[in-house]
Amino acid sequence: MKKKIGIITSSFPKHKNDSAGVFVRDFALLLANENFDVFVFAPEQRGAKYDEGSIRINYFPWLGGEMGLSSYNPKNPIHFFKLVNVVLSGMWSIRKFVKKNDIDICLAMWAVPSGLFALVAKIFFKKPYLVWSLGSDILKIQDYPLGKFILKKVLKNSQKLFADGFQLAKIVENISGRNCEFLASGRILNTETHQVDYTRFDPTKANFMFLGRYHEVKGIDLLVESIALLSKEEKEKSLFHIFGGGPLESSIKKKVKELNLEFNTFVNSHLDGNKVFSYMSKSDFVVIPSRSESIPLVLSEAIRTKKPLVLTNVGDMGSLATKYKIGYVTEPNAKSIAEGLSLAIKSDQNERQSFRLGMTELENLLDLKKSIKIFVKSLSEV
């Protein structure tokens, strides 16, 4: 009889081309291919019409859903109320989910709130669970009332702990007093070439690509400020293709206009997941200007596309980039990022090619299929 795995997540794609929570979906699909029955438990989203034959998606009701959970600001009273509601509703609904589907083991994607739901399932049904920490859950929750207490409870009652970063794994170990294993997150990158709009790409210039949420933590504002610091000649020799969406979208577009960067900086909306490879393949560099990060999905995507990077020295990114020599490492401020961009603009093909040499080894380290093998082995030990 197949083991029934319940994946508990606060983020899951609304549709097949949605980028939110895409690695959760891809992990679930790969796990289903390993002869497991996979069920997903996630908060409802307005307009969600996702259907996948090999995995069963169960949405639980709450008072939000008009945007992704990560976009809610706890300092906003209305948002805070909705965040409290999603936690309470999830704790109530998880019991029905586990009982109805006869779940054997739960995997919490994010220690909080997903791990809290898994803990409830363990208390009521004695179901074991594993926790996969992904950065923001560990780093942010400790600032909330009772946050550290809840986090410790979740981590200490799990059967096994994973983290998608090396530094993050050490933080989890310090909090829990238990071993935490590195498990790379990632997406199944569609490497087919799709018909897309390349009109703004110019092969005679250095084409940079940013892909991520328009949020302070992702440093999108730092990137725009750093472009403004480039010399006139450097601006004329470079183009910046920005893809994403989020709370800073309107302010970023306004800043681009105020800084007179509209001739070389193009702010786009969300990018269809199937087209990531196509656009990235046309770029010369991928930029990751994050203020806080573990190992982001876009890093593994750039490596698979063999594109050198300009990235900030946060989380594991700086050490990995230095060890494998895959690009220019900067500090998370506009001046330093501008210096990295300047080096990239001035680089020649030989230098860019040298960055690609270390990417194959790093690609193997961050392979999602390797993560599946590690996870399946762990299930046999539970």
N, C-alpha and C positions, 0 to 999 in steps of 0.2 A: 504494500500500500504506500502511495506517495505521502511524503511528509508535507504538512500544510504550513506554509510560512506566511505570517502576517507582517507586511512592511508598513510601519506606522510613520507617516511623514506629514510635515506642515506645508510642503510644497510639491505640487505635481502639475504636469502640463494640462492646460485647458483643452488643447487639441494637438494633433500630431506634429505641427510645426512650431508649437509654443516652446520658448527656451527656458521657462521657469521650471525648475525641478526636473530637467530633462535627464540628468544622470540617474535620478531615482527610477525613472521609467526604464532607462536602458539597463540598469542593474537588475530590475525586476524581470525584464525580458530574457536576459542571459541566465538568470536563476531558473526561470521556467524551462529553459532549454536543458537544464541539468536534471530534469525529471522531478521537479518539485511542483506542488500546487501553490501558486503565489496569489495572495490577496493583498490589496492595497487599502489602507485606511487613511483618509485625508479630509480636511475641511472642505465644505462645498465652495465652489467658485461660480459666480454668475457667468452664464454663457458656456460653461464647461460641457463639451460634447465629445469627450475622449472615449474611445472604445478600442480595446485590444483583446483579441480572442484568447491569447495564452495567459493573460492575467485578469483578475477580476477586481474592479475598482469600486470601493465603497465610500461614498461621501457622507460625512455627518453634518447635520444642520447647525448653524450658528448665526449671529446677527450681522456678520460682515460678508465678505466675498466679492466686493466690487473691485478689489485689487489684491495683489499678493500679500501674504501675511508679513513679509519683511518690510513692506512699504508703510505699515502702520507705525505711527509715532507715539510711544507711550507717554510723552509729555503733553500730547493733545488729549483732553478729558474724554472726548467721544471715542477716539482711537483706543485709549486705555480701557474704557468700558468694554469695547468689542474684543480686545485682547483677553481680558478676564473672562468674557463670555465664551471665547473659543476654547480656553483651558477647561472651564467647567463643563461645557458641552461635550468636549472630547473625553473627559474622565467618565461622564455618564454613558456616552455612546459606545465606548470601547468594550464594555461588557457584552452588549448585544452583538457586536461584531465578532468577538472571540467565540461566544457561545453558538451563534448561528452558523459560523463557518468551521467550527470545531478546530480552531487553530492549534497547532502543536508548539510552535516557537514564534516569538515576535522579534523583529529587528526594528529598533528605533533609529530612524534617520534624524539626527539632532538629539542631544541629550534632553533638551527642554524646548517645546513642551512634549515631544513625542515620547521621550523616556518616561515622563510622568504618567502618560496613558498606559505604557507597557507595565509600569509598576502597579497600577490599579489592576490590570489583567492578572498579574502574578498574585496579588493579594486575594482576589476573588476566585481565581481558577487554578492557581499554582502553576501557571504557564511560565516557563523560563523565557528570558529575553536577553538580547545582545544590544549594545549601544554603539552607534557609529557617530562620533563627534565630528563636527564639520566647521568649527571655528567660531562663528558668531554666537552659537549657543553657549559655549564655554566662556568666551571673553566678555559677553554682555550681561548674562544672567546674574553674575555675581554683584552687579550694581543695583539689582532690584531687592526690595524687602523680602527676606527669607530666601533669596535667590541661591545663596551658597549652601544653605541648609538643604533645600530641595535638590540641588545639583548633586551633593554628596550622597543623599538617599538614593537617587536614581542610579548613580554610578556604582555604589557599593552593593546594590541588590541585583545587578546584572550578572549574567553568567560569564560574559566576556566583553572586553572594551576594545574598540578600534578608534582611530583618528586619521583624518586624511592629510595630516602633516606630521613631520618629525618633531618639530618644536611643540606642536599641539599635543602630540602623544605624551611628551614629558610633562606638560601642564596638567593633563588629565591624570597622569600617574601621581603627581604631587597632591592633587585634590583628593583623589580616591584612595591613595595608598596601595594601589594595585597595578599590575602590569597592563599596559595599553599598547596594542600592536598597530603599526602603520598599515593603512589600507587605502590605496589611491582611488580617488573618485575620478570620473571621466564620462565621456559620452561616446556612443557609437557614431563616429564621424562619417557622414556620407561623402565619399570621395569622388562621386560622379560630378562631372562638370555640367552645371545647369545654365540655362539661358538667363543671364542677369544683365543689369545696366552697368557697363564698364566705361561710360562716356566721360566720367570724371577722373578716371585713372589715366595717367600720362607716363608712358615708359621712359621718357627722357628725364623724369624727375624721381625723387625718392618718395614712394607712396607708403604712408604709415596707416595702420588700421588699429582702431580701438573697438573692442567688443565687450560690453558689460552694462551693468545697471548705471543709470545716471543718479548716483548717490555719492555722498561725501566720502564714504569708506572706500569707494572705487577710484577716487581721485580724479574724476572727470574734470572738475574745476581746475585742479592743478595742471592738467594737460593743456587746457585752453590758455591758462596764464603763462605756461612755459613756451607755447608757440608764439605768444606775443613778445617774449624776450629774445627770440631769434633775430639775427640781423636781417636787413632787408633782402640781401642776397640769398640767405638761407631760406627765408620764407618763399622766395620766388623759385627755389630749387626743390621745394617739397609740397606734398599734398597730404591732408589728413582726413581719413574716411572714418567717421565715428558712427557706430551702430549701437542701439540699445533703447532704453526707455526708463522712466522713473521720475521721482519727485523733482529732480533738478533740470528736467528737460527744458522748460520755458526759460529758466534763468541762464542756462548754458547757451541757448540760441541767442538770447539778449546780449550776453557777454561777447559772443563771437561777433555780433554786429557792432557793439560799442568799441571793440578793439580793432575794427576794420580787418577782420580775418576771413570774411566771406569768400574771398577769391581763392583761398587755399584750404579752408576748413569747412567740411560738409557734415552737418549734424543730421543723422537719419533716425528713423524710428526702429522698432524691433526688427531684427533680421531673421527671416525664415531659416530654421535650423538646417534645412537641406542646402541652403546657399552659402553657409559659412565657409566651406572649403573653396567654393568658387571665388568668392571675394578675397579670401585670405591668400589664395594662390596668385592673385594679381598684385598683392602687396609686396613691398620689399622688407618691411619691418612690422612687427606687432608691438604695440605699446601697452604696458600694464602699469599705470601710475598710482597704484593703490596705496592708501594710508595704513590699511590693516589687511592682512591676507594670510592664508595658509599656503595651499598650492591650488590656484584657481583653475577651472576647466579650460579657460582660454590659453593657459600656458601649455597644457598637454596638446591642445588643438594646433597651436603654433608649431610645436615640435613635430607633430605628425605631418604638418604641411611644409616642414623644413624651412620655416621663416625665422630669422634671427630676431632678437627682442631688445627693447629698451624697457627696463623694469626697475621697480624700486626695491630697496634692500629691506623688505619686511617679510615676516614669516620665514618660510624656507626658500623663497625665491632668490634672494641674493646669494646664499650659499650654493644652491644648485646651479645658478647661472655662472658662478665663479668656478666651481668644480668641473662642470662640463663645457665651459667656454661657449655659451650659446648667445651672448649678446652683451649689451652695456648695462652695468648696474649703477643706479643712481639712488639718491636719498629722496624720501617723500616730500619734496618741496619744489616749487616751480623753477628756481634757479638751477638746482642740480639736474632736474629732468631736462631742462633746456640744454644743459651741457651735454647730456647723453644724446639728445636729438641732434645736436650739432655734429657730434662725432659720427653718428649714423649717416647724416646727410653727406658728410665728407668722405665716407668710406668707399672703397672701390670693390669690384667684384671678387677679387682675391680675398679680401678681408671678410666679406660677407660669406664666401664659400667656407672659410675656416670655421665660422660659427656653426655651420651645418654638420661638421664632422662629429661633434659630441652629442648630436641630437638623437642618434639611433640608440645609444646606450641609455639615455635618459627616457626615451620613449618606452623602452622595455620595462623600466622601473615604474612608470606611471600607467601601464597598460591595464584597462578595466577588466580584461579577461583573466589577467593574473590575479586581480582582486577577487574575482569569482572563485578561483581555485582555492585561495586562502580561506575565503568565507565558508565554502562547502566543507573543507577539511575541519574547520572550527565547529560546524554543525554536528559532525560525527563525534565530537568530543563533549557535546552538551548532554 
